[in-house]
Amino acid sequence: MLFGELIKTQSWLSVEATLMLYFPEYQSSMTGFRRAFLKLQTIEPQLNPCKLKIKHTKESGVEITAVNKRQACSVTVMPWADVLGMLVDKTAFTNFSHPEIVAFVLWEITYYGFDEETIKKKTDEWLKELK
């Protein structure tokens, strides 16, 4: 199932409850998460050859990566349409509930901001600093 299909099956209340369970320190950010969640439900997925892998880790609790045959990369600065167009790896569905998958990916892709414009500005700043 594409992440874009999965997110459309979830209610904000179930995703919010999951975010609060795993990330209670972000309670004051729920308005931003909600805005991003609602925006994601309106974006047309861009089919992407990567798969979304989600796994438990000792270091961070949960790790989300985009994986293709040759490499793995972070989804934190990817265009949201690309993330929506990724297949969710089947093992994620055996290890996590649907609201957990959506909440974890939502948390990951909003790590640097609750909209793509803010995330792009930060990414552009980093690229300038690297030069």
C-alpha positions in Angstrom: 0.0 0.0 0.0 1.3 3.5 -0.8 1.8 5.8 2.1 -0.6 8.3 0.4 -3.3 5.6 0.4 -2.7 4.7 4.0 -2.8 8.3 5.3 -6.2 8.8 3.7 -7.7 5.9 5.7 -6.7 7.4 9.0 -8.5 10.0 11.1 -6.7 12.9 12.7 -7.9 11.8 16.2 -6.3 8.3 15.9 -3.0 9.8 14.6 -3.0 12.6 17.3 -3.6 10.0 20.0 -0.6 8.0 18.7 1.6 11.1 18.5 0.7 11.9 22.1 1.5 8.4 23.2 4.9 8.3 21.6 5.9 12.0 21.6 4.1 13.6 24.6 6.8 16.3 24.8 5.4 17.6 21.4 1.9 18.3 22.8 2.2 22.0 22.0 3.0 21.1 18.4 -0.3 19.2 17.7 -1.7 22.2 15.7 1.3 22.0 13.3 1.1 18.2 13.0 -2.7 18.5 12.3 -2.1 21.1 9.5 0.6 18.9 7.9 -1.6 15.8 8.2 -4.5 17.6 6.5 -2.2 19.0 3.8 -0.8 15.5 3.1 -4.3 14.2 2.5 -4.7 16.6 -0.4 -1.4 16.1 -2.2 -1.2 13.8 -5.2 1.3 11.1 -4.6 4.3 11.0 -6.9 5.2 7.3 -7.5 8.6 6.6 -6.0 10.7 3.5 -6.4 11.8 3.6 -2.8 10.0 1.8 0.0 9.2 3.2 3.4 10.8 1.0 6.1 9.9 1.4 9.7 11.6 -0.4 12.5 12.2 -0.3 16.2 15.7 0.7 17.3 17.3 1.0 20.7 18.8 4.4 20.0 15.8 6.4 18.8 12.9 4.1 19.4 11.7 4.1 15.8 13.6 4.6 12.5 12.0 5.6 9.2 14.0 5.3 6.0 13.4 5.3 2.3 15.1 2.3 0.8 15.7 1.3 -2.8 17.9 -1.5 -4.2 21.1 0.4 -3.7 20.7 2.8 -0.8 18.7 4.1 2.1 18.0 7.8 2.8 16.1 10.0 5.2 12.6 11.2 4.4 13.0 14.4 6.5 13.7 16.7 3.6 12.1 14.8 0.7 9.2 16.4 -1.2 6.0 15.2 0.5 4.5 14.0 -2.8 7.5 11.6 -3.1 6.9 10.2 0.4 3.2 9.8 -0.3 4.2 7.8 -3.4 6.3 5.2 -1.6 5.1 1.7 -0.8 5.1 1.0 2.9 7.2 -2.1 3.5 5.1 -5.1 4.4 7.0 -5.7 7.7 5.8 -2.3 9.0 2.2 -3.6 8.9 3.1 -6.6 11.1 5.0 -4.5 13.6 2.9 -1.4 13.8 -0.7 -0.3 13.6 -1.9 1.9 10.8 -2.1 5.0 13.0 1.4 4.3 14.3 2.8 4.1 10.8 1.1 7.4 9.8 2.2 9.1 13.1 5.8 8.0 12.8 6.1 9.1 9.2 4.3 12.4 9.9 6.7 13.1 12.8 9.7 12.3 10.7 8.7 14.4 7.7 7.8 17.4 9.9 11.0 17.3 11.9 12.3 20.5 10.3 8.9 22.2 9.9 5.2 21.7 9.4 5.1 22.7 5.8 7.3 22.1 2.8 8.2 25.8 2.4 9.8 26.0 5.8 11.7 22.7 5.2 13.0 23.9 1.8 14.2 27.2 3.4 16.1 25.2 6.0 17.6 22.9 3.4 18.6 25.8 1.2 20.3 27.4 4.2 22.3 24.2 4.9 23.4 24.0 1.3 24.7 27.6 1.4 26.6 26.9 4.6 28.3 23.9 2.9 29.7 26.0 0.1 
